[in-house]
Amino acid sequence: MKNKEKIIGLLNFEGDVLKLKKVDDNEFVIYDQWDSIVEILTFDELSDFFDGNRTLIDSESNKWNWANQHHNAKVRFKKLFNYLK
C-alpha cells in the first residue's frame, strides 16, 4: 500500500480552504486555510457535513456547507473514499 496522505484538501479555491485529517475510524479533524482547527467530528458528523446537513464555520467566520460548494472545488469522490477507508 502507498503511503497514505495524512491530510487531504476537501475544498479548494486557489488553495485548500478546508482540509481533513483522519485521526482514527471515528475521529476526524477539519482545518481551515490558516491551519486552525474548525471542528473535530465523528464519522456520523462528517457524513452529515458531506450530506449538506452540517455547516462548518472557520476561524475567519466563513460558513462552509458542502451542498452549496461548486463541484470543481470539492475533493474527488474516489480520493475521499480511498482516504476514509
ZILIN-V932352 format. One line per field, one symbol per residue. phi: phi as a letter, one per 20 degrees, with the letter a starting at -180 (. if undefined). burial: b if it has 24 or more other C-alpha atoms within 12 Angstrom, else e. A space follows every 10 residues. Layout:
phi=???
burial=???
This chain:
phi=.fffffccfe ccclpfeccc ceebfcbcdd defemefebd cegffffgff enebdddefd mfecdgfeef ffeegfgfff gffff
burial=eeeeeebbbb beeeeebbbb bbeeeeebbb bbbeeeebbb beeeebeebb eeeebbeeee eeebbbeeee eeebbeeeeb eebbe
